[in-house]
Amino acid sequence: MRRLIPTGDAARPVEFAQHAQPTPAPSEVLIKVEAFSPNRGETFLLEKPEPGMMPGKDVAGLVVQAAADGSGPPAGARVVGHPPMGGWAEYATVPTHSIAVLPNEITTIQAAALPLAGITALRLLCTAGAITGRRILLTGAAGGVGHYLTELAASAGAEVTAVTATAERGARLRGLGAAAIVHDVADAEGPFDVVLESTGGGALTAALARLVPGGTLIWFGQASRTPATVNFFDLLAGPQNAVIRHFHYAGAPYGGDLATLLHLVAGGRLHVEIGRTANWSQTAEVLVDLRERRIRGKAVLTIGASR
């Protein structure tokens, strides 16, 4: 079969190679991949790939071999999965605890855009706690995670202020429920009960200053690729008893999260934001555009027919 492997070349991060079809473990299914979605963080890992790296964590397709231990869906089921690696290929193995069966009304293209970004959004809001009636500041709101966070938080009754670089992207976030759009954290009218910060650099310190006393800042990334820095004296001058938490979405199983996301999409309560769909022959070009922030929301690559 064909799979995409890293090249180490920033201008063309992946290329096709021939590999043996993977053999699933007893608790894994073998999926014929119909669509996959790269994440911006993966584009950074491809700049200096580790030996043997097989990228790909967000996939959707058809089960062609059920798990030998009897867990998971049968052959022929349409599924979305979140494997630890190896999803940018014609076939992939996925643990049965990290897949969910697709409802008829959801396509594999939509489903492929859900896993990492959607799971991150769900788990971030769980970490934030009860958000109904609370004011939330969200940085990096135009990315894949940001779109899901905005809609989920707004539908749960939070007042969301979204930070995004352009007015065009801000207009879509308003459509998803954002109460206010700003283009710089310094312009956000606080105070806020919760800050969800993903850009790094000086944004963390600026956002921290906009918390209510006892508020919570949850840091989950540095999309600007500039490390977040906090001066100790800034902490002392900031809101009393503010809490800074680091968050990372990882931790299988993911099947329950995926089922929740599918239920929300099928019910019209969560909308998949896909900024680019292309055949996987164009993966290298799409990865560069994703890394350079030329794609709003998610990008999805298709392999053969997708349903």
Residue pairs with C-beta under 8 A, 6 or more apart in sequence:
1 18
1 19
1 20
1 21
1 89
1 90
1 91
2 16
2 17
2 18
2 19
2 89
2 90
3 16
3 17
3 19
3 54
3 86
3 88
3 89
3 90
4 14
4 15
4 16
4 17
4 55
4 56
4 88
4 89
4 280
4 283
5 14
5 15
5 16
5 17
5 53
5 54
6 13
6 14
6 46
6 49
6 53
6 55
7 13
7 14
7 15
8 46
8 47
8 48
8 49
10 47
10 288
11 288
12 284
12 288
13 43
13 46
13 47
13 284
13 287
13 288
14 46
14 55
14 88
14 283
14 284
14 287
15 284
19 89
21 30
21 90
21 91
22 30
22 86
22 89
22 91
22 92
22 93
23 93
24 30
24 65
24 67
24 68
24 93
25 93
25 95
26 67
26 68
26 69
27 67
27 68
27 69
27 71
27 72
27 95
27 96
27 97
28 67
28 93
28 94
28 95
28 96
29 63
29 65
29 66
29 67
29 72
29 73
29 79
29 81
29 93
29 94
29 96
29 99
30 63
30 64
30 65
30 91
30 92
30 93
31 59
31 61
31 62
31 63
31 64
31 79
31 81
31 91
31 92
31 93
31 94
31 99
32 61
32 62
32 63
32 64
32 90
32 91
33 59
33 60
33 61
33 87
33 89
33 90
33 91
33 92
33 303
34 60
34 61
34 62
34 108
34 112
34 302
34 303
34 304
34 305
34 306
34 307
35 59
35 60
35 61
35 108
35 109
35 111
35 112
35 300
35 301
35 302
35 303
35 306
36 56
36 58
36 59
36 60
36 87
36 88
36 112
36 280
36 300
36 301
36 303
37 58
37 112
37 113
37 115
37 116
37 298
37 299
37 300
37 301
38 55
38 56
38 58
38 88
38 283
38 286
38 287
38 290
38 299
38 301
39 57
39 58
39 116
39 117
39 144
40 143
40 144
40 223
40 290
40 291
40 293
41 221
42 55
42 57
42 287
43 287
43 288
43 290
43 291
44 225
44 291
45 53
45 55
46 53
46 55
46 287
53 85
54 85
54 86
54 88
54 89
55 85
55 86
55 87
55 88
56 83
56 85
56 86
56 87
56 88
56 89
56 92
57 82
57 83
57 84
57 85
57 87
57 115
57 116
58 82
58 87
58 112
58 113
58 114
58 115
58 116
59 80
59 81
59 82
59 83
59 87
59 92
59 94
59 112
59 115
60 78
60 79
60 80
60 81
60 102
60 108
60 109
60 111
60 112
60 306
61 78
61 79
61 92
61 108
61 303
62 76
62 77
62 78
62 79
63 72
63 73
63 74
63 75
63 76
63 77
63 78
63 79
64 75
64 91
65 75
66 72
66 73
66 74
66 75
67 96
71 96
71 97
72 96
72 99
73 79
73 96
73 99
73 101
77 101
78 101
78 102
78 108
78 307
79 94
79 99
79 100
79 101
79 102
80 99
80 100
80 102
80 108
80 111
80 112
80 114
80 115
80 258
80 262
81 87
81 92
81 94
81 98
81 99
81 100
81 115
81 258
82 94
82 98
82 99
82 115
82 116
82 119
82 252
82 254
82 258
83 92
83 93
83 94
83 95
83 98
84 252
86 92
86 93
88 280
88 283
88 301
90 303
95 252
95 253
96 255
97 252
97 253
97 254
97 255
98 252
98 253
98 254
98 255
98 258
99 255
99 258
100 255
100 258
100 259
100 262
102 108
102 111
102 262
103 262
103 266
105 266
106 262
106 265
106 266
107 306
107 307
108 306
108 307
109 274
109 277
109 300
109 302
109 306
110 265
110 272
110 274
111 262
112 300
113 144
113 272
113 273
113 274
113 297
113 298
113 300
114 258
114 261
114 262
114 265
114 272
115 254
115 258
116 144
116 249
117 143
117 144
117 145
117 147
117 148
117 298
118 148
118 257
118 258
118 261
118 270
119 249
119 254
119 257
119 258
119 261
120 145
120 148
120 220
120 249
121 145
121 148
121 149
121 152
122 148
122 152
122 257
122 260
122 261
123 247
123 249
123 257
124 145
124 149
124 196
124 218
124 220
124 247
124 249
125 131
125 149
125 152
125 153
125 156
127 218
127 245
127 247
128 136
128 194
128 196
128 216
128 218
131 153
131 156
131 157
131 158
131 193
131 194
132 156
132 157
132 158
133 157
133 158
133 159
134 158
134 159
134 193
134 194
135 158
135 159
135 161
135 190
135 191
135 192
135 193
135 194
136 153
136 158
136 159
136 160
136 161
136 192
136 193
136 194
136 195
136 196
137 161
137 163
137 185
137 188
137 190
137 192
137 194
137 195
137 196
137 207
137 210
138 146
138 149
138 150
138 153
138 160
138 161
138 162
138 163
138 195
138 196
139 163
139 185
139 195
139 196
139 197
139 198
139 199
139 203
139 207
140 146
140 163
140 197
140 198
140 199
140 221
140 223
141 147
141 149
141 150
141 162
141 163
141 164
141 169
141 173
141 178
142 162
142 164
142 165
142 166
142 169
142 170
142 173
142 296
142 297
143 198
143 223
143 297
144 273
144 297
144 298
145 198
145 220
146 162
146 164
146 173
146 198
147 172
147 173
147 176
147 271
147 273
147 297
148 270
148 273
149 160
149 196
150 160
150 162
150 173
150 176
150 177
150 178
151 176
151 177
151 269
151 270
151 271
152 264
152 270
153 160
153 177
154 160
154 176
154 177
154 178
154 179
155 177
155 269
158 194
159 179
160 177
160 178
160 179
160 180
161 178
161 179
161 180
161 181
161 182
161 188
161 189
161 192
162 170
162 173
162 178
162 180
162 181
162 182
163 182
163 183
163 184
163 185
163 188
163 199
163 203
164 170
164 173
164 181
164 183
165 183
165 293
166 183
167 181
167 183
169 296
170 178
170 181
170 183
171 181
172 273
172 296
173 181
174 181
176 271
180 188
180 189
182 188
185 203
185 206
185 207
185 210
186 206
188 207
188 210
190 209
190 210
190 211
190 212
191 210
191 211
191 212
191 215
191 239
192 210
192 211
192 212
192 215
193 211
193 212
193 215
193 216
194 215
194 216
194 217
194 218
195 207
195 208
195 210
195 211
195 215
195 216
195 217
195 218
196 218
196 220
197 203
197 204
197 207
197 217
197 218
197 219
197 220
197 228
198 219
198 220
198 221
198 222
198 223
199 221
199 222
199 223
199 224
200 221
200 222
200 223
200 224
200 225
200 226
200 227
200 228
201 222
201 224
201 226
201 227
201 228
201 229
202 229
203 224
203 228
204 217
204 219
204 228
204 229
204 230
205 228
205 229
205 230
205 231
205 234
207 217
208 217
208 230
208 234
208 235
208 238
208 239
208 242
208 244
209 234
209 237
209 238
209 239
211 217
211 238
211 239
211 242
212 239
213 239
213 240
213 241
213 242
214 239
214 240
214 241
214 242
214 243
215 239
215 242
215 243
216 242
216 243
216 244
216 245
217 242
217 243
217 244
217 245
218 245
218 246
218 247
219 228
219 244
219 245
219 246
219 247
220 246
220 247
220 248
220 249
222 228
230 244
235 242
261 270
264 270
265 271
265 272
272 298
273 296
273 297
273 298
274 297
274 298
274 299
274 300
275 295
275 296
275 297
275 298
275 299
276 286
276 289
276 290
276 295
276 299
276 300
277 299
277 300
277 301
277 302
278 285
278 286
278 299
278 300
278 301
278 302
279 301
279 302
279 303
280 301
280 302
280 303
282 301
283 301
286 295
286 299
286 301
289 295
289 299
290 299
